[in-house]
């Protein structure tokens, strides 16, 4: 009997992430480890050890795998991140042999009780809509962003190079993918360690050129955007607000007005909506539209107007909502992916369908909600488990609003299964919302059975 493949945890380390990607691509190509090894002229055992995160791959190995699997360089782009991690581990092992022994034994450091208590305290920091207007006004009136004062340099001779940025950009891409798949609960600690270590080291040193300096600030803004998004996903809304505002200031330092407009509307505006403040959300989104009108690409315009529409829908202004959705659809139809910034290329027709569905849900129109959710769900990548869980739960709520209780419970079970695969506070909240939407039908057998299913599968969301 063949040995079952070792179960990887992609969020555990860069090596696990690479191994999981290699295994996924190999299996997608319907190749055995032995067959791939033969094609790339490496041993099947080496393929196995790389896939199970027991070995760092060489550049030659990665290049050969990319060619054999026709990935378009997807694996090679992860190599700088792996090489940096290998160097860090080498230095750590040299300075503290116990770390290497722990790794060999498969052990890891668990968060301390103090860290857990601190995380609980962070969730108590409130969202403060009152500070947003000043931040938006400062952003709107800033011709050029102030150069942020750097902390005292830890190594005045070290500079920030192109290779440093490529490695950090690969790390950000990896963290974003892990966050989409697993939720913030399993990834945020790694992101925070990277920000406190490697990102702060880069910010403390001198860029090799002005262009690299701007890229560095934009990259740092991307990390703080991700930190803010993860804070939302963990239920720490006040912390999310602080992280997003830090990212906004970094875009000013980078003189990246386009990315700033996106942060102001899509991140900060959505956060305000999530916290029940549609009027500040509307002001943020409209400020972003005004402040970027001469620079915005079609996809960015679509994303900004979608948030304006969401805010109008929450305020019950159907006519205004529909007008801005029309603009968003028209603009997205003009977009070409290759002409868009990397950070907005995710905003496809599927994501716009998601925004439209939320608008119709807030306007109390379940049939239109269901139609657009069908478009969104059919086009979503299976790896975006959190988004699948959230949209599937919203579909169940919409079915409940339409009185289709049997269907609502069946769909809601799928949402529970998806949410159980993540560590996401937002997913839990969506499952709670579904149960509240089904509460008027609590005497129905299907609803009672669904409640039992939640208690068994996802007890944290049980009501």
N, C-alpha and C positions, 0 to 999 in steps of 0.2 A: 504494500500500500504506500503511495507517495506521501511525503511529509507535507502537511498543510503549511502554506506560506505564513511566515511570521506576520502578525498584525502590526501594521505601522501606525504611529500617531504623528501625522504630518505637522501638528502644532508643537511637537516636542522640541524639534531642532531643525536647523537648515539641512542637516544630513538626512533626517527622516523625511523632510519635504521632498528632497531630490529623489530619494529612493522610491517614495510613493509615486512621484511623477514618472520615473523611469518604468516602474511596474505597470502603471496605467497605460502608458504609451505602448509598451511591449504587448500587453494583453489586447489592446485595441487593434494592434497589427496582427493579432492571432499568431504570435511567435512564442515558442518556449524559450527558457533561459539558454538552453543548449544551442538552439537554432540561432538566437541572437548572437551568442558568443562566437559561433562559427562564422557568421556574417561579418563581425567586426574584428575577428582574429584575436579575441581574448577568450579566456577560459569561462566556461559556464559557471564555475565556482566564483569567479570574480564578479560576474553579473549578479549572482545570488547575494554576495556579500555587500555589494553596493546597494542593491534593492532593499536589503534588510538593515541598512545604515551601519553595517559593521566596518565599512571601508570608505575612505574618501576616494572619489574617482580622479584619475589623472585627466589632463586636458585632452590627450590623445584618445582616451576612452570616451570622453564626452563627445568629442567631435565625430568619432566613429558611430556612436549611438544616434546622434542627430542625423547623420547621413543615412544610416540604415533604416531609421524609423521615419525619415522624411518629415522632421518636426519644424523645419524652417529656422533652426537655431534656438528653439525654445529651451533646450537643456543647456546649451552653451551660455545663454544669458544668465543662468543661475550660477555659473562657475565662479565669478568674482566673489560672490557671497560665500560660497563654500571655501574658497581659498583663504579668505579673511578669517572665517571661523576656524579653519585648521590652524592658522598661525596663532590665534588667540588660545586655542586649546593646547598647542605646543608650549606656549609661554606659561600658561596656567599649570600645566603638568610639571614643568621644570621648577616652578616656584613652590608648588604645593603638591607633592606626590599623592596625597590623600584624595585630591580631586580626581586624578586619573584612576585611582582604585575604585572610587565610587562609580565612575562611568563604566568601568569594566564590569562591575557588579550590577549595573542597570539601575542604580539608585539616583535619586534627585533630591534637591533641597526643597522641602515643602514650605509654604509661607508660614511665618511665625504667627503666634497668637496676636502679637502687637500689630502685625500687618493686616490681619483680618479685621481687628477692631478699628484700625485706621480706615479701611475700606468702608466699613459700616458708617463711620462718622462722615466720610466724604459724601455718602448718599443723602445726608441731611442738609448739605449746602443747598439753599434754595435757588431756583431760577429767578433772575431779577430782570423783568422786561424793561424796567425804568432806565437801565443803563444803556440800552440798545440804541436809542435815538441819537445820543451824543457820539457813540462809536460810528454810526452810519453817517452822521454829518461830518465828522472828522475825515472819514474815508472819502466822501463825496467831494470835499473841498481841498483835498490834498493833491497838489500838482505832481509832486515827487515825494515818494515815501521817505521818511527820516531813516538814515542809516542807523540801525540798532546798535547800541553799545555792546561790544562783545565782552564776555567775562575775561578775567585775567588769564592770559595764555598759559597753558600747561607746558607748552614747548614752543618757544618763540621761533625756533629754526624750522619747524614743520609747516608746510603749506598744504592747501587743499588743491588737489590735482584732479584732472579728468578721471583718472582711475578711481579716486575716492568717491566721486559722484556716481560713477557707473555702479560701483558696489552698493552704495547707499540706495540708489534708485531700484536696484534689483531686490534689496531687502524690503523696501516699501511695497513693491509689487507683490512679493511673497506674502507679507503681512496682510495686505488687503485681500488676497485670495483666501488665506486662512480664516480671516474674519468673516468673509461671506459664507464660508462653509461651516465653520464651527461656532460662530458667535463670539462676542467679546470675552465671555467668561473663561474661555480656554486660551485666549491669545493675548489679552491686554497686558499681562505681566511681562511677557517677552517684548512687546512693543515699548513698554515703559522702560525696561532695562536698556533697550537699544537707544532710546532717546536720551536717557541719562548718561549713557556711556559714549557710544560712537558718534551720535549726532551732536552732542554737546562738545565733543572733541573737535569735530569739524568746524562748528561755529566759533570755537575759541581760537582758531588758527587763520592765517591769512590766505585768501584765495589766490590762485596763480594768475588770474586775470579778472577784469570787471565782469566779463561774461560768465565766468565760473562762479563769481560771487553772487550774481543774480540767480543763477541756477541753484546755488546752494540755499539761498533764502526761499526760493519757490519750493525746493525739496523739503526744507524744514517746515514750511507751511503745510505741505502734504502730510507730513508726519503728525503735526498737531491737529489737522483736520481728522485724520484717522483716530487719534486719541480722543477727540471730541465725540466722534461717532461711536466709539467704543464706550465712552462714558454714558451716552444716551442709551446704548444697548444694555448697560449695567444698571440703569435707573438713577444715575448720578447726574441730574439735569443741570445743577448749578456748576458742577465741574465741567460739563460739556460746554456750557456757555463760556467759561473762562478759556478753555482750549480753543474754541472757535475764534474768539476775539484775539487770542495770541496768533493764530494762523492769519487772521485778517491783517494784523500789524506787520507780519512777516511779508505778506504780499506787497504792502506799501514799501517796505525796505527793498524788495526786489523790483519795484516799479512794474508790477504785474497787475494792472488794473482789471484785466479780464478775469483772472482767477479770483481776485478780490470780490468782484461782482457775484461770482458763483457762490463763494463762501457766504456772502451777506444774505443772498436769497435762499439758495438751496439748503445750506447747512443751518444758518441762524434762523432763517424764516421757517424752515420745517421744525426746528426745535421749538420755536414759539408756538406753532400750531400744536405740536405734540403736548406742550404744557398747558394748552387751553387758552392761548392769547392770540386770536386771529388778527386783531387790529395791529399790534406791533409787527406781526408776520407780514401783513400787507404793506406796511410802511417800509420794512426792510427790502421786500421784493421790488417795490416800485422804485426805491432809491437805487437798487442795483441795476434796474432797467435804464434809468436815467443816466447813471454814472458810467455806463458801458456802451451807450448807444452808438458811439463812433468806432468801437473796437470789436463788439460782440460778433462771433461767428453764428451761423444759423442754429447749430445745436445748442449753443449757450443761450441764445435768445429763446429757443423753445423751452429749455429748462427753467429759465427765469419766469417766463410768462405762465408756465405750468404752476409755479408756486403762487403767483398772483391769483390764478384761477382757483387754486385750493383755498386761499384765504377768503375770496369772495364767496365760495361755496359754503364755507363754515359760517359765514355771516348771513347766509340765506339769500344772497344776491345772484339769482340764477342768470339774469341777463348779462351782467358783468363777467360772471364766470365763463359763460359760453363764448363771449367775445374774446377773452384771453386764451381759451382753449383753441379757438379757430386760429389765432396768431401762432400758437405753439405748433399746431399741426402743419400750418403753411411753412413755417420756418424749418421744421424738421424735414419736410419734404424737399427742401433746397440743400440740405446738408450732404456733404461728401466726407466720409470718415477720414480720408487722408489729409483733409484740410483743417481738421478739428484738433484742438489740444488733446493730448493723451488722456487727461483727467476727465474729459466729458464724452469720450467715445462710447462709454457704456450706455449713454442716453439714446437708446434706439426706440423704435416704434413700440416695442414691448414695455419699456419703462414709461413712455408717455401714456400707453394704455393703462398702466397701473395708476398714474396720476389722475387720468380721466375717471377711472373707476372710483377712486376715493372721492372725487368731486361729486359724482352722482350718488354715492352712498350718503354723503353729508347732505345732499339735497333731497334725500328720501325717495330716490327713484331706483328701486331694486332691479328691475329688468335691464336697464341700461348698465347698472353696476355689474351685473352678471355677464353681460355680453363683452364688456371691455376687460373684465378679469379673465375671461376665457382667452382673449387675445394675449394678455400679459403672461398667463401661466403656460400657454402652449409654446411661447418663444423663450422662456427662461431656461438658463443652463441648469442641469441637474446639480451642479456643484454649488449653486446659490441656494443652499438649503434654507437659510433664514428667510430670504425673500419669498421662497415657495411656501414656507409655513405661514408667514404673515398674510400673503395674498389668498391662500387657501382658507385661512380662518375668516378673512373678510368675506369671501364667497359664501361660507357657511352662515355668517351673520346676515348677509343679504337674502339668502334663501329663507332664513327664519323670518325676516321682515316681510317676505312675500307669502308667509304661511305655509311654505313647503317643508314641513318639519322633518319628514322621513329623509328627504334629500339633505337637509341641513345637518342632521346628525351624522349621516354617512360621510359627508365632506369634512365635517368637523373632526371625525376620527382620523382622517388622513392628515389634517393639520396637527393634531396631537402627535402623531407618529413623527412628522417632520420636526416639530418643535422639540421633541425628546432627543433628537440627534444634535441639538445645539446647546449652547450655554448662553441663552439670550433672554434677558429680562423682557424685551419687547415681545418676543414670541410668547412668553408666559402671560403677559398682559393681554395679548390677542385671544388666547384661549380662555382667559377669564371673561373677556368681553363676549365671546360666543356663548358662554354659559349664562351670562346675564341676559343676552338677547333671547335665549331659550327659556328663561325663567317663567314667562307667562304660560308655558306649556309643560310645566314641571310634572303634571299628573300623567302625561303621556308616557307609555312604556319606553318608547325610543329615547326620550329625553332622560329618563331615570337611568337607563342602561348607559347612555353616553356619560352621565355624571360618574357612574361607577368606573367607566373606562378611563376617564381622566384621573380619578383617584388611584387607579392601579398603574397607569402608564406615566403620568406626569403629576405626582402628588403636590408639587409646589404650586400648581395652577388650580388645584381643586378649590371650589367655593362651597 
